[in-house]
């Protein structure tokens, strides 16, 4: 289960890259949709670092 949770945090990076690609491809056609995709990309990258930080904190919790 722990390996699965470590793998799932990288899914956020994959979605961040996909949303960034979507934003770049829609930039010249529809700026509002591109801004929404950029927002989702930023949220996905933030969630990756957030989950990584709390996974490390949870892992190191018992090492006091």
SULURKA-V478658 format. One line per field, one symbol per residue. ss: DSSP state (~ for helix, > for strand, _ for the rest). phi: phi as a letter, one per 40 degrees, with the letter a starting at -180 (. if undefined). burial: b if it has 9 or more other ideal C-beta (glycine too) atoms within 8 Angstrom, else e. A space follows every 50 residues. Layout:
ss: ???
phi: ???
burial: ???
This chain:
ss: _~~~~~~~~~~~~~~~~~~~~~~~~~____~~~~~~~~~~~~~~~~~~~~ ~~~~~~~~~~~~~_
phi: .cccccccccccccccccccccccccdccacccccccccccccccccccc cccccccccccccc
burial: eeeebbebbbebbebbbebbebbeebeeeeeebbbebbebbbebbebbee bbeebeeeeeeeee
